[in-house]
Amino acid sequence: MEFEDIDWHDQILRGIKIDRENPGNNDSIELEFILNGKKTTIIFYDVYHAEFNMNFGIISQESLSYGSMTKDGTDIEAIQDKWNSAGAKIDSLTCFKFNTNSTNSLIKIYSLSCVIMPFF
């Protein structure tokens, strides 16, 4: 299963975990979803930047309006420039973006890769 093959609309976001146990060597973010009725975790590896503009207080499951990914844009270029000046080459940086229906929250994760881990 590839990120871009998933129909993200109305999927359920269940949790977020930021792993900083080994900073600089393993900076990862895990998002737990219910995708098409099945528990699924997506792990974003080599995270260089993340933005969580989240709203709370709504008594409802957090369903998604959309999920998308892009390798282009001024945000990505700015992050690449910042890290390139520090000696890190992150030319394959990707922005993974999620917007939610329930609370109109926006999550952006800038990482080099992601792995989708379905549970059976």
VOTIVO-194387 format. One record per atom (N, C-alpha, C, O, CB): x, y, z; atom name; residue in one letter. Coordinates in steps of 0.2 Angstrom, whole numbers. Glycine has a CB too. Example, Ala and Ser with C-alpha at 12.3 -4.5 7.8 and 13.67 -1.06 7.14 Angstrom:
[r [66, -28, 39], N, A]
[r [62, -22, 39], CA, A]
[r [66, -16, 39], C, A]
[r [71, -17, 42], O, A]
[r [57, -22, 45], CB, A]
[r [64, -11, 35], N, S]
[r [68, -5, 36], CA, S]
[r [64, 0, 39], C, S]
[r [67, 6, 40], O, S]
[r [70, -3, 29], CB, S]
! end
This chain:
[r [4, -6, 0], N, M]
[r [0, 0, 0], CA, M]
[r [5, 6, 0], C, M]
[r [9, 7, 4], O, M]
[r [-5, 0, 6], CB, M]
[r [3, 11, -5], N, E]
[r [7, 17, -5], CA, E]
[r [3, 23, -3], C, E]
[r [-3, 23, -3], O, E]
[r [9, 18, -12], CB, E]
[r [6, 28, 0], N, F]
[r [2, 34, 3], CA, F]
[r [-2, 37, -2], C, F]
[r [-8, 38, -1], O, F]
[r [7, 39, 5], CB, F]
[r [0, 38, -8], N, E]
[r [-4, 41, -13], CA, E]
[r [-10, 37, -16], C, E]
[r [-14, 39, -20], O, E]
[r [0, 43, -19], CB, E]
[r [-10, 30, -14], N, D]
[r [-15, 26, -17], CA, D]
[r [-21, 26, -12], C, D]
[r [-26, 23, -13], O, D]
[r [-13, 19, -18], CB, D]
[r [-20, 29, -6], N, I]
[r [-26, 29, -1], CA, I]
[r [-31, 34, -2], C, I]
[r [-29, 40, -3], O, I]
[r [-23, 29, 6], CB, I]
[r [-37, 32, -2], N, D]
[r [-42, 37, -2], CA, D]
[r [-43, 40, 6], C, D]
[r [-46, 36, 10], O, D]
[r [-49, 35, -5], CB, D]
[r [-40, 46, 7], N, W]
[r [-40, 48, 14], CA, W]
[r [-46, 51, 17], C, W]
[r [-47, 51, 23], O, W]
[r [-35, 53, 14], CB, W]
[r [-51, 53, 12], N, H]
[r [-57, 56, 14], CA, H]
[r [-61, 51, 19], C, H]
[r [-63, 46, 17], O, H]
[r [-61, 58, 8], CB, H]
[r [-63, 54, 25], N, D]
[r [-67, 50, 30], CA, D]
[r [-64, 45, 33], C, D]
[r [-67, 41, 37], O, D]
[r [-73, 48, 26], CB, D]
[r [-57, 44, 32], N, Q]
[r [-53, 39, 37], CA, Q]
[r [-52, 43, 44], C, Q]
[r [-53, 49, 44], O, Q]
[r [-46, 38, 33], CB, Q]
[r [-51, 39, 49], N, I]
[r [-51, 41, 56], CA, I]
[r [-44, 41, 58], C, I]
[r [-40, 36, 58], O, I]
[r [-55, 36, 60], CB, I]
[r [-42, 47, 61], N, L]
[r [-36, 48, 64], CA, L]
[r [-37, 46, 72], C, L]
[r [-41, 49, 75], O, L]
[r [-33, 55, 64], CB, L]
[r [-33, 42, 74], N, R]
[r [-34, 39, 81], CA, R]
[r [-28, 41, 86], C, R]
[r [-30, 42, 92], O, R]
[r [-34, 32, 81], CB, R]
[r [-22, 43, 83], N, G]
[r [-17, 45, 88], CA, G]
[r [-11, 47, 85], C, G]
[r [-10, 46, 79], O, G]
[r [-15, 39, 92], CB, G]
[r [-7, 51, 88], N, I]
[r [0, 54, 86], CA, I]
[r [5, 52, 91], C, I]
[r [4, 53, 97], O, I]
[r [-1, 61, 85], CB, I]
[r [11, 50, 89], N, K]
[r [16, 48, 93], CA, K]
[r [23, 51, 90], C, K]
[r [24, 50, 84], O, K]
[r [17, 41, 95], CB, K]
[r [26, 55, 94], N, I]
[r [32, 58, 92], CA, I]
[r [38, 55, 95], C, I]
[r [38, 55, 101], O, I]
[r [33, 66, 93], CB, I]
[r [43, 52, 92], N, D]
[r [48, 48, 95], CA, D]
[r [55, 52, 94], C, D]
[r [57, 53, 89], O, D]
[r [49, 41, 91], CB, D]
[r [57, 54, 100], N, R]
[r [63, 58, 101], CA, R]
[r [68, 54, 106], C, R]
[r [72, 57, 109], O, R]
[r [62, 65, 103], CB, R]
[r [67, 48, 106], N, E]
[r [72, 44, 111], CA, E]
[r [79, 44, 108], C, E]
[r [83, 44, 113], O, E]
[r [69, 37, 111], CB, E]
[r [80, 45, 102], N, N]
[r [87, 45, 99], CA, N]
[r [87, 51, 95], C, N]
[r [88, 50, 88], O, N]
[r [89, 38, 95], CB, N]
[r [87, 57, 97], N, P]
[r [87, 63, 93], CA, P]
[r [92, 64, 88], C, P]
[r [98, 62, 89], O, P]
[r [87, 69, 98], CB, P]
[r [90, 66, 82], N, G]
[r [95, 66, 77], CA, G]
[r [97, 60, 73], C, G]
[r [99, 60, 67], O, G]
[r [102, 69, 79], CB, G]
[r [96, 54, 76], N, N]
[r [97, 48, 73], CA, N]
[r [91, 44, 71], C, N]
[r [90, 41, 66], O, N]
[r [101, 43, 78], CB, N]
[r [85, 46, 75], N, N]
[r [79, 43, 73], CA, N]
[r [74, 48, 76], C, N]
[r [71, 47, 81], O, N]
[r [78, 36, 77], CB, N]
[r [72, 52, 71], N, D]
[r [67, 57, 73], CA, D]
[r [61, 55, 69], C, D]
[r [61, 56, 62], O, D]
[r [69, 65, 71], CB, D]
[r [56, 52, 72], N, S]
[r [50, 49, 68], CA, S]
[r [44, 51, 71], C, S]
[r [43, 53, 77], O, S]
[r [51, 41, 68], CB, S]
[r [38, 51, 67], N, I]
[r [32, 52, 70], CA, I]
[r [27, 47, 67], C, I]
[r [27, 45, 61], O, I]
[r [29, 59, 67], CB, I]
[r [23, 44, 72], N, E]
[r [18, 39, 70], CA, E]
[r [11, 42, 71], C, E]
[r [9, 45, 75], O, E]
[r [19, 33, 75], CB, E]
[r [7, 41, 65], N, L]
[r [0, 42, 65], CA, L]
[r [-4, 36, 65], C, L]
[r [-2, 31, 61], O, L]
[r [-2, 47, 59], CB, L]
[r [-8, 35, 70], N, E]
[r [-13, 29, 70], CA, E]
[r [-19, 31, 67], C, E]
[r [-22, 36, 69], O, E]
[r [-13, 26, 77], CB, E]
[r [-21, 27, 62], N, F]
[r [-28, 28, 58], CA, F]
[r [-32, 22, 59], C, F]
[r [-30, 16, 60], O, F]
[r [-26, 30, 51], CB, F]
[r [-38, 23, 57], N, I]
[r [-43, 17, 55], CA, I]
[r [-44, 18, 48], C, I]
[r [-48, 23, 46], O, I]
[r [-49, 17, 59], CB, I]
[r [-41, 14, 44], N, L]
[r [-41, 15, 36], CA, L]
[r [-46, 9, 34], C, L]
[r [-44, 3, 34], O, L]
[r [-34, 15, 33], CB, L]
[r [-51, 11, 31], N, N]
[r [-56, 6, 28], CA, N]
[r [-58, 1, 33], C, N]
[r [-58, -5, 32], O, N]
[r [-53, 3, 22], CB, N]
[r [-59, 3, 40], N, G]
[r [-61, -1, 45], CA, G]
[r [-55, -5, 48], C, G]
[r [-56, -9, 53], O, G]
[r [-65, -6, 42], CB, G]
[r [-49, -4, 46], N, K]
[r [-43, -8, 49], CA, K]
[r [-38, -3, 52], C, K]
[r [-36, 2, 49], O, K]
[r [-40, -12, 44], CB, K]
[r [-36, -5, 58], N, K]
[r [-31, -1, 62], CA, K]
[r [-24, -1, 57], C, K]
[r [-22, -6, 55], O, K]
[r [-29, -4, 69], CB, K]
[r [-21, 5, 56], N, T]
[r [-15, 6, 52], CA, T]
[r [-11, 11, 55], C, T]
[r [-14, 16, 58], O, T]
[r [-17, 8, 45], CB, T]
[r [-5, 10, 56], N, T]
[r [0, 15, 58], CA, T]
[r [5, 17, 52], C, T]
[r [7, 13, 49], O, T]
[r [4, 12, 64], CB, T]
[r [6, 23, 52], N, I]
[r [10, 26, 47], CA, I]
[r [16, 29, 51], C, I]
[r [15, 34, 55], O, I]
[r [7, 31, 42], CB, I]
[r [22, 27, 49], N, I]
[r [28, 30, 52], CA, I]
[r [32, 34, 47], C, I]
[r [34, 32, 42], O, I]
[r [32, 24, 55], CB, I]
[r [33, 40, 49], N, F]
[r [37, 45, 45], CA, F]
[r [44, 45, 48], C, F]
[r [45, 47, 54], O, F]
[r [33, 52, 45], CB, F]
[r [49, 43, 44], N, Y]
[r [56, 43, 46], CA, Y]
[r [59, 49, 44], C, Y]
[r [58, 52, 39], O, Y]
[r [59, 36, 44], CB, Y]
[r [65, 50, 47], N, D]
[r [69, 56, 46], CA, D]
[r [65, 62, 45], C, D]
[r [65, 66, 40], O, D]
[r [73, 55, 39], CB, D]
[r [61, 64, 50], N, V]
[r [57, 70, 50], CA, V]
[r [62, 76, 52], C, V]
[r [66, 76, 56], O, V]
[r [52, 69, 56], CB, V]
[r [61, 81, 47], N, Y]
[r [65, 87, 48], CA, Y]
[r [61, 93, 50], C, Y]
[r [64, 98, 53], O, Y]
[r [68, 89, 42], CB, Y]
[r [54, 93, 50], N, H]
[r [50, 98, 52], CA, H]
[r [43, 95, 53], C, H]
[r [41, 91, 49], O, H]
[r [50, 104, 47], CB, H]
[r [39, 98, 57], N, A]
[r [32, 96, 58], CA, A]
[r [28, 102, 61], C, A]
[r [31, 106, 65], O, A]
[r [31, 90, 63], CB, A]
[r [22, 102, 58], N, E]
[r [17, 108, 61], CA, E]
[r [11, 104, 63], C, E]
[r [8, 101, 59], O, E]
[r [16, 113, 55], CB, E]
[r [9, 106, 69], N, F]
[r [2, 103, 71], CA, F]
[r [-2, 109, 73], C, F]
[r [-1, 112, 78], O, F]
[r [3, 99, 77], CB, F]
[r [-7, 111, 69], N, N]
[r [-12, 116, 70], CA, N]
[r [-18, 113, 72], C, N]
[r [-22, 112, 67], O, N]
[r [-12, 122, 64], CB, N]
[r [-19, 111, 78], N, M]
[r [-25, 107, 80], CA, M]
[r [-29, 110, 84], C, M]
[r [-28, 114, 89], O, M]
[r [-22, 100, 83], CB, M]
[r [-36, 108, 83], N, N]
[r [-41, 111, 87], CA, N]
[r [-44, 105, 91], C, N]
[r [-44, 99, 89], O, N]
[r [-47, 114, 83], CB, N]
[r [-47, 106, 97], N, F]
[r [-50, 101, 101], CA, F]
[r [-56, 103, 104], C, F]
[r [-59, 108, 103], O, F]
[r [-45, 99, 107], CB, F]
[r [-60, 98, 108], N, G]
[r [-66, 100, 111], CA, G]
[r [-72, 97, 108], C, G]
[r [-78, 98, 110], O, G]
[r [-66, 107, 112], CB, G]
[r [-71, 94, 102], N, I]
[r [-77, 92, 98], CA, I]
[r [-78, 84, 100], C, I]
[r [-73, 80, 100], O, I]
[r [-76, 92, 90], CB, I]
[r [-84, 82, 102], N, I]
[r [-85, 75, 104], CA, I]
[r [-87, 72, 98], C, I]
[r [-93, 71, 96], O, I]
[r [-91, 75, 110], CB, I]
[r [-82, 69, 94], N, S]
[r [-83, 66, 88], CA, S]
[r [-76, 62, 86], C, S]
[r [-71, 65, 88], O, S]
[r [-86, 70, 82], CB, S]
[r [-77, 57, 82], N, Q]
[r [-71, 54, 80], CA, Q]
[r [-67, 59, 75], C, Q]
[r [-71, 63, 72], O, Q]
[r [-72, 47, 76], CB, Q]
[r [-61, 59, 74], N, E]
[r [-57, 64, 70], CA, E]
[r [-56, 61, 63], C, E]
[r [-52, 58, 62], O, E]
[r [-50, 66, 73], CB, E]
[r [-61, 62, 59], N, S]
[r [-61, 60, 52], CA, S]
[r [-57, 65, 48], C, S]
[r [-57, 71, 49], O, S]
[r [-68, 59, 49], CB, S]
[r [-54, 62, 42], N, L]
[r [-50, 67, 38], CA, L]
[r [-55, 70, 32], C, L]
[r [-59, 66, 30], O, L]
[r [-45, 63, 35], CB, L]
[r [-53, 76, 31], N, S]
[r [-56, 79, 25], CA, S]
[r [-51, 76, 19], C, S]
[r [-54, 74, 13], O, S]
[r [-56, 87, 25], CB, S]
[r [-45, 77, 20], N, Y]
[r [-40, 74, 14], CA, Y]
[r [-33, 73, 17], C, Y]
[r [-31, 75, 23], O, Y]
[r [-39, 80, 9], CB, Y]
[r [-29, 69, 14], N, G]
[r [-22, 68, 15], CA, G]
[r [-19, 69, 8], C, G]
[r [-21, 67, 3], O, G]
[r [-21, 61, 18], CB, G]
[r [-13, 72, 8], N, S]
[r [-9, 73, 2], CA, S]
[r [-2, 73, 3], C, S]
[r [1, 73, 9], O, S]
[r [-11, 80, -1], CB, S]
[r [2, 73, -2], N, M]
[r [9, 73, -1], CA, M]
[r [12, 77, -7], C, M]
[r [9, 77, -13], O, M]
[r [12, 66, -1], CB, M]
[r [17, 81, -6], N, T]
[r [21, 84, -11], CA, T]
[r [28, 85, -10], C, T]
[r [30, 85, -4], O, T]
[r [18, 91, -12], CB, T]
[r [32, 85, -15], N, K]
[r [39, 86, -15], CA, K]
[r [41, 93, -17], C, K]
[r [47, 95, -17], O, K]
[r [43, 81, -19], CB, K]
[r [36, 98, -19], N, D]
[r [38, 104, -21], CA, D]
[r [34, 110, -17], C, D]
[r [30, 108, -13], O, D]
[r [35, 105, -28], CB, D]
[r [37, 116, -17], N, G]
[r [34, 121, -14], CA, G]
[r [39, 125, -10], C, G]
[r [44, 123, -8], O, G]
[r [28, 119, -9], CB, G]
[r [36, 131, -8], N, T]
[r [41, 136, -5], CA, T]
[r [42, 134, 2], C, T]
[r [48, 135, 5], O, T]
[r [38, 143, -5], CB, T]
[r [38, 131, 6], N, D]
[r [39, 128, 12], CA, D]
[r [45, 123, 12], C, D]
[r [49, 123, 16], O, D]
[r [33, 125, 15], CB, D]
[r [44, 118, 8], N, I]
[r [49, 113, 7], CA, I]
[r [56, 116, 5], C, I]
[r [61, 114, 8], O, I]
[r [47, 108, 2], CB, I]
[r [56, 121, 1], N, E]
[r [62, 124, -1], CA, E]
[r [65, 128, 5], C, E]
[r [72, 127, 6], O, E]
[r [61, 129, -7], CB, E]
[r [62, 131, 9], N, A]
[r [64, 135, 15], CA, A]
[r [67, 130, 20], C, A]
[r [72, 131, 22], O, A]
[r [58, 139, 18], CB, A]
[r [64, 124, 21], N, I]
[r [67, 119, 25], CA, I]
[r [73, 116, 23], C, I]
[r [78, 115, 26], O, I]
[r [61, 114, 27], CB, I]
[r [73, 115, 16], N, Q]
[r [79, 112, 13], CA, Q]
[r [85, 117, 14], C, Q]
[r [90, 115, 15], O, Q]
[r [78, 110, 6], CB, Q]
[r [83, 123, 12], N, D]
[r [89, 128, 13], CA, D]
[r [92, 129, 20], C, D]
[r [98, 129, 21], O, D]
[r [86, 135, 11], CB, D]
[r [87, 129, 25], N, K]
[r [89, 129, 32], CA, K]
[r [94, 123, 33], C, K]
[r [99, 124, 36], O, K]
[r [83, 129, 36], CB, K]
[r [92, 117, 31], N, W]
[r [96, 111, 33], CA, W]
[r [102, 110, 28], C, W]
[r [107, 108, 31], O, W]
[r [92, 105, 32], CB, W]
[r [102, 113, 22], N, N]
[r [108, 112, 18], CA, N]
[r [113, 117, 21], C, N]
[r [119, 115, 20], O, N]
[r [106, 115, 11], CB, N]
[r [111, 123, 23], N, S]
[r [116, 127, 26], CA, S]
[r [120, 124, 32], C, S]
[r [125, 126, 34], O, S]
[r [113, 134, 28], CB, S]
[r [116, 119, 35], N, A]
[r [119, 115, 41], CA, A]
[r [123, 109, 39], C, A]
[r [126, 105, 43], O, A]
[r [114, 114, 46], CB, A]
[r [123, 108, 32], N, G]
[r [127, 102, 30], CA, G]
[r [123, 96, 28], C, G]
[r [125, 91, 26], O, G]
[r [132, 100, 35], CB, G]
[r [116, 96, 30], N, A]
[r [112, 90, 28], CA, A]
[r [109, 91, 21], C, A]
[r [106, 96, 19], O, A]
[r [106, 90, 34], CB, A]
[r [109, 86, 17], N, K]
[r [107, 86, 11], CA, K]
[r [100, 82, 11], C, K]
[r [100, 76, 11], O, K]
[r [112, 82, 5], CB, K]
[r [95, 86, 10], N, I]
[r [88, 83, 11], CA, I]
[r [84, 84, 4], C, I]
[r [78, 87, 5], O, I]
[r [84, 85, 17], CB, I]
[r [87, 83, -1], N, D]
[r [84, 84, -8], CA, D]
[r [77, 80, -9], C, D]
[r [73, 83, -13], O, D]
[r [88, 83, -13], CB, D]
[r [76, 75, -6], N, S]
[r [70, 71, -7], CA, S]
[r [65, 72, -1], C, S]
[r [61, 68, 0], O, S]
[r [72, 63, -7], CB, S]
[r [65, 78, 2], N, L]
[r [61, 79, 7], CA, L]
[r [53, 80, 4], C, L]
[r [52, 82, -1], O, L]
[r [62, 86, 11], CB, L]
[r [49, 77, 8], N, T]
[r [42, 77, 6], CA, T]
[r [37, 79, 11], C, T]
[r [39, 78, 17], O, T]
[r [40, 69, 4], CB, T]
[r [32, 83, 10], N, C]
[r [27, 86, 14], CA, C]
[r [21, 81, 14], C, C]
[r [18, 81, 9], O, C]
[r [26, 93, 13], CB, C]
[r [20, 78, 20], N, F]
[r [13, 74, 20], CA, F]
[r [9, 79, 24], C, F]
[r [10, 81, 30], O, F]
[r [15, 68, 24], CB, F]
[r [3, 80, 21], N, K]
[r [-2, 85, 24], CA, K]
[r [-9, 81, 26], C, K]
[r [-11, 77, 21], O, K]
[r [-3, 91, 20], CB, K]
[r [-12, 82, 31], N, F]
[r [-18, 80, 33], CA, F]
[r [-23, 85, 36], C, F]
[r [-20, 89, 40], O, F]
[r [-18, 74, 39], CB, F]
[r [-29, 86, 33], N, N]
[r [-34, 91, 36], CA, N]
[r [-40, 86, 39], C, N]
[r [-42, 82, 35], O, N]
[r [-36, 96, 30], CB, N]
[r [-42, 88, 44], N, T]
[r [-48, 85, 47], CA, T]
[r [-54, 88, 47], C, T]
[r [-55, 94, 46], O, T]
[r [-46, 83, 55], CB, T]
[r [-59, 84, 46], N, N]
[r [-66, 86, 46], CA, N]
[r [-69, 89, 52], C, N]
[r [-72, 94, 53], O, N]
[r [-71, 81, 43], CB, N]
[r [-68, 85, 57], N, S]
[r [-71, 86, 64], CA, S]
[r [-69, 92, 67], C, S]
[r [-73, 96, 70], O, S]
[r [-69, 80, 68], CB, S]
[r [-62, 94, 67], N, T]
[r [-60, 100, 71], CA, T]
[r [-56, 105, 66], C, T]
[r [-54, 110, 68], O, T]
[r [-56, 98, 76], CB, T]
[r [-56, 103, 59], N, N]
[r [-53, 107, 55], CA, N]
[r [-46, 109, 57], C, N]
[r [-43, 114, 57], O, N]
[r [-56, 114, 54], CB, N]
[r [-42, 103, 59], N, S]
[r [-35, 103, 61], CA, S]
[r [-31, 102, 55], C, S]
[r [-33, 99, 50], O, S]
[r [-34, 98, 67], CB, S]
[r [-25, 105, 55], N, L]
[r [-20, 104, 49], CA, L]
[r [-14, 101, 52], C, L]
[r [-11, 104, 57], O, L]
[r [-19, 110, 46], CB, L]
[r [-11, 95, 49], N, I]
[r [-5, 92, 51], CA, I]
[r [-1, 92, 45], C, I]
[r [-3, 90, 40], O, I]
[r [-6, 85, 55], CB, I]
[r [6, 94, 46], N, K]
[r [10, 94, 41], CA, K]
[r [17, 91, 43], C, K]
[r [20, 93, 48], O, K]
[r [12, 101, 38], CB, K]
[r [19, 85, 40], N, I]
[r [25, 82, 42], CA, I]
[r [30, 82, 36], C, I]
[r [28, 80, 31], O, I]
[r [23, 75, 44], CB, I]
[r [36, 85, 37], N, Y]
[r [41, 85, 32], CA, Y]
[r [46, 80, 34], C, Y]
[r [50, 80, 38], O, Y]
[r [44, 92, 32], CB, Y]
[r [46, 74, 30], N, S]
[r [51, 69, 31], CA, S]
[r [54, 66, 25], C, S]
[r [51, 68, 19], O, S]
[r [47, 63, 35], CB, S]
[r [59, 62, 25], N, L]
[r [62, 59, 19], CA, L]
[r [58, 52, 17], C, L]
[r [59, 50, 11], O, L]
[r [69, 57, 21], CB, L]
[r [54, 49, 22], N, S]
[r [51, 43, 20], CA, S]
[r [45, 41, 25], C, S]
[r [45, 44, 30], O, S]
[r [56, 37, 20], CB, S]
[r [41, 37, 22], N, C]
[r [36, 34, 27], CA, C]
[r [34, 27, 25], C, C]
[r [35, 25, 20], O, C]
[r [29, 39, 26], CB, C]
[r [32, 24, 30], N, V]
[r [31, 16, 30], CA, V]
[r [24, 15, 33], C, V]
[r [22, 18, 38], O, V]
[r [36, 12, 33], CB, V]
[r [19, 12, 29], N, I]
[r [13, 10, 31], CA, I]
[r [12, 3, 34], C, I]
[r [14, -1, 30], O, I]
[r [7, 11, 25], CB, I]
[r [10, 3, 40], N, M]
[r [10, -3, 44], CA, M]
[r [3, -6, 45], C, M]
[r [0, -4, 50], O, M]
[r [14, -3, 50], CB, M]
[r [0, -10, 41], N, P]
[r [-7, -12, 42], CA, P]
[r [-7, -17, 48], C, P]
[r [-2, -21, 48], O, P]
[r [-10, -14, 36], CB, P]
[r [-12, -18, 51], N, F]
[r [-13, -23, 56], CA, F]
[r [-18, -28, 54], C, F]
[r [-24, -25, 51], O, F]
[r [-15, -20, 63], CB, F]
[r [-17, -34, 54], N, F]
[r [-22, -39, 51], CA, F]
[r [-26, -42, 57], C, F]
[r [-30, -47, 55], O, F]
[r [-19, -44, 47], CB, F]
! end
